Amino acid sequence: MFTGIITDIGTIRTAEQRGDLRLTIDCAYDMDSVAIGASIACSGACLTVVSKCAHSFTVDLSAETVARTAHSLWAEGGKLNLERAAKVGDELGGHIVTGHVDGIGSVVSVEPDGDSHRVRFQVPPAIAPLIAPKGSITVDGVSLTVNEVEDRDGVTTFTVNLIPHTWEVTTFGSMAPGRPVNLEIDILARYLARMRSYVGA
């Protein structure tokens, strides 16, 4: 489990296509405190540490993970929002995040709003009904509050405000229209949707 509060920005040193896609990611974490088999959220995708060095770790992405996430994130030299798994007793500064990507969205616009930035995202139809104003959403692993949701001509978009701190300590500082992003809806919305759709065996 994660909270959507980013604690480092990692850089993909190598991306090697084997049976799975293997990434080696440089980071500022003290990897002595990270066990082999531990989970680290990488731009919203929960990945398992399979090997490590002093300030880097290696993960394997299955074909399923690659297919359900924004492919452009996994290139050599790419920057990733990192968060280590939450521990019992940790402060829950964001919201409950599972690290399971529900869909791939895209940036529609990025506009200055005072010292902040107002960003609009387009979302796939499958998760559009599960996004609500003032609800929580995870974008590339970052816990954010939805400002507004707009449904127009079969297309759903939502906006968030990124304060200067979030802009500076995440990969959002390079955000531009057209960029794909990993989206995870609020876990409560996921279970409510399942409950409403279930008709029994």
Secondary structure as GFF3:
##gff-version 3
##sequence-region A 1 201
A	DSSP	beta_strand	8	17	.	.	.	ID=ss1
A	DSSP	beta_strand	21	26	.	.	.	ID=ss2
A	DSSP	three_ten_helix	31	33	.	.	.	ID=ss3
A	DSSP	beta_strand	39	42	.	.	.	ID=ss4
A	DSSP	beta_strand	45	53	.	.	.	ID=ss5
A	DSSP	beta_strand	56	61	.	.	.	ID=ss6
A	DSSP	alpha_helix	63	67	.	.	.	ID=ss7
A	DSSP	three_ten_helix	71	74	.	.	.	ID=ss8
A	DSSP	beta_strand	79	84	.	.	.	ID=ss9
A	DSSP	beta_strand	103	113	.	.	.	ID=ss10
A	DSSP	beta_strand	116	123	.	.	.	ID=ss11
A	DSSP	three_ten_helix	128	130	.	.	.	ID=ss12
A	DSSP	beta_strand	136	139	.	.	.	ID=ss13
A	DSSP	beta_strand	142	145	.	.	.	ID=ss14
A	DSSP	beta_strand	148	152	.	.	.	ID=ss15
A	DSSP	beta_strand	155	162	.	.	.	ID=ss16
A	DSSP	alpha_helix	164	169	.	.	.	ID=ss17
A	DSSP	three_ten_helix	171	174	.	.	.	ID=ss18
A	DSSP	beta_strand	180	185	.	.	.	ID=ss19
A	DSSP	alpha_helix	187	197	.	.	.	ID=ss20
###
